[in-house]
């Protein structure tokens, strides 16, 4: 459950980068964890395919480049810089991928 979050600045240059292996390629996360809210910047390598289908809700904003969001059993959604997608918990199985 999201609680009240007081005003704060995030200096992303001080947030460690952690690399995660996908089905192919890697995703590098910088993560801030607040009570009931996770905020992160994710960089996908070329050829990245997530190693799982996700049911969690997200608000995803593409800062630069392009990413495809595969929806299990449905057509894919494509984001390029400046675009956003939103989904609530348990409303779709989705995963990210980045073409070569």
Secondary structure, 3 states (H helix, E strand, C coil): CCCCCCCCCCCHHHCCCEEEECCECEEEEEEEEECCEEEEEEEECCCCECCCCECCCEEEECCCCEEEEEECCCCCEEEECCCEEEECCCCCCEEEECCC
